[in-house]
Amino acid sequence: MIHGANTPEERQLGATILLNEIGVQPSMGDQYLFWLDPETKAVEWCIGYTSFLGKTCQMHVVNAKKKYTPRKLLWAAFDYPFNKCGCEIVFGTVNSNNEEAMKYDQHLGFTEVNRFPGVHDDGGDIVLFQMNKADCRFIKEHRHAA
């Protein structure tokens, strides 16, 4: 079940999840989207949107329960920045040592656009991925299904 962080407590929860799981430092304009277990309401996925600048933002994804990605979540995850916020590009920053995240971003359709060698906390590269609105298959699929 999709749920946007609407209260200060929900925003704090999103910020805490991103900080604890992937080291993203919270800031005032950050936004969060959750996928909740329909029965327990426990957070299974947390998606954070940070660093809004012009028609861009950064997107961060945490899979708390290590489950498959629900298709409806993928649509909502990209609908928010591209259609609701007017972004043309969404960036993802990944530690090159996190092979699972690297594969996941590429599977979603992000492309690597830059790499900063050795500057991540544990000596990994910071890899900058990019998704253009025009290339986002989840937005296209939803539009064709409607």
C-alpha positions in Angstrom: 0.0 0.0 0.0 1.4 3.4 -1.0 1.6 6.2 1.6 3.1 9.6 1.3 4.8 11.1 4.4 2.3 13.8 5.3 3.0 14.5 9.0 6.2 15.7 10.7 6.4 12.2 12.4 6.2 10.4 9.0 8.8 12.8 7.5 11.1 12.1 10.5 10.6 8.3 10.0 11.6 8.6 6.3 14.6 10.7 7.2 15.7 8.2 9.9 15.3 5.3 7.5 17.4 6.9 4.8 20.1 8.1 7.3 20.4 4.8 9.0 20.3 2.6 6.0 22.2 4.5 3.3 23.7 7.6 5.0 21.5 10.3 3.4 21.6 13.4 5.6 18.2 14.9 6.0 17.2 18.4 5.0 14.1 20.6 5.1 12.7 20.0 1.6 13.0 16.2 1.6 9.9 14.2 0.7 9.2 10.5 1.3 7.0 7.8 -0.1 6.4 4.5 1.7 5.1 1.1 0.7 3.4 -0.3 3.8 2.4 -3.9 4.6 -1.4 -3.8 4.2 -2.0 -5.7 7.4 0.6 -4.5 9.8 1.3 -1.1 8.3 5.0 -1.7 8.7 7.3 0.1 6.2 8.5 -2.3 3.5 10.0 0.3 1.2 11.0 3.9 1.8 11.7 6.2 -1.2 13.2 9.6 -0.4 13.4 12.6 -2.7 16.1 15.1 -1.9 18.2 17.9 -3.4 15.5 19.5 -5.5 17.3 21.9 -7.9 15.7 23.3 -11.0 13.9 20.4 -12.7 15.9 17.7 -11.0 16.0 15.9 -7.7 17.8 12.9 -6.1 15.9 9.7 -5.4 16.9 7.2 -2.8 15.4 3.7 -2.3 15.5 1.5 0.8 14.0 -2.0 0.6 13.5 -2.7 4.3 12.0 -6.2 4.0 14.1 -7.3 1.0 11.0 -8.1 -1.0 10.3 -7.7 -4.7 9.4 -4.3 -5.9 5.6 -3.9 -6.4 4.8 -2.5 -9.9 2.4 0.0 -8.4 5.2 1.3 -6.2 7.5 1.7 -9.2 4.9 3.8 -11.0 4.3 6.0 -7.9 8.0 6.3 -7.3 8.6 8.0 -10.7 5.2 9.7 -11.0 6.0 11.8 -8.0 9.1 13.5 -9.2 8.3 13.5 -12.9 4.6 14.4 -13.0 3.8 15.9 -9.6 7.1 17.9 -9.1 7.9 18.7 -12.7 11.3 17.1 -12.7 12.9 16.3 -16.1 15.8 14.3 -14.6 16.0 12.2 -11.4 19.5 11.4 -10.1 20.6 8.4 -8.0 23.9 8.3 -6.1 25.2 4.9 -5.2 28.3 3.5 -3.5 30.1 1.3 -6.1 30.7 -1.3 -3.4 26.9 -1.8 -3.1 26.6 -4.2 -6.0 22.9 -4.9 -5.3 22.0 -1.2 -5.5 24.1 -0.7 -8.6 22.3 -3.6 -10.4 18.9 -2.4 -9.1 19.3 1.2 -10.5 20.5 -0.1 -13.8 17.5 -2.6 -13.9 15.1 0.3 -13.3 16.6 2.1 -16.3 19.0 4.6 -14.7 22.2 5.1 -16.6 25.6 5.9 -15.1 26.7 9.5 -16.0 29.6 10.1 -13.7 31.9 8.4 -11.2 33.9 9.9 -8.4 36.6 7.4 -7.5 37.3 6.5 -3.9 35.3 9.2 -2.2 32.5 7.2 -0.6 32.7 6.6 3.2 34.3 3.2 2.8 36.5 4.0 -0.1 34.0 3.0 -2.8 33.3 5.2 -5.7 30.3 7.5 -5.7 28.4 6.6 -8.8 26.0 9.2 -10.3 23.0 7.6 -12.1 20.4 9.5 -14.2 16.9 8.8 -15.3 15.3 11.2 -17.9 11.5 11.6 -17.8 11.3 10.8 -21.5 13.1 7.4 -20.9 11.1 6.3 -17.8 9.3 3.1 -18.8 7.2 3.1 -15.7 5.6 6.4 -16.6 5.2 5.3 -20.2 3.6 2.0 -19.2 1.1 3.7 -17.0 0.2 6.2 -19.7 -0.4 3.4 -22.2 -2.4 1.3 -19.8 -4.8 4.2 -19.0 
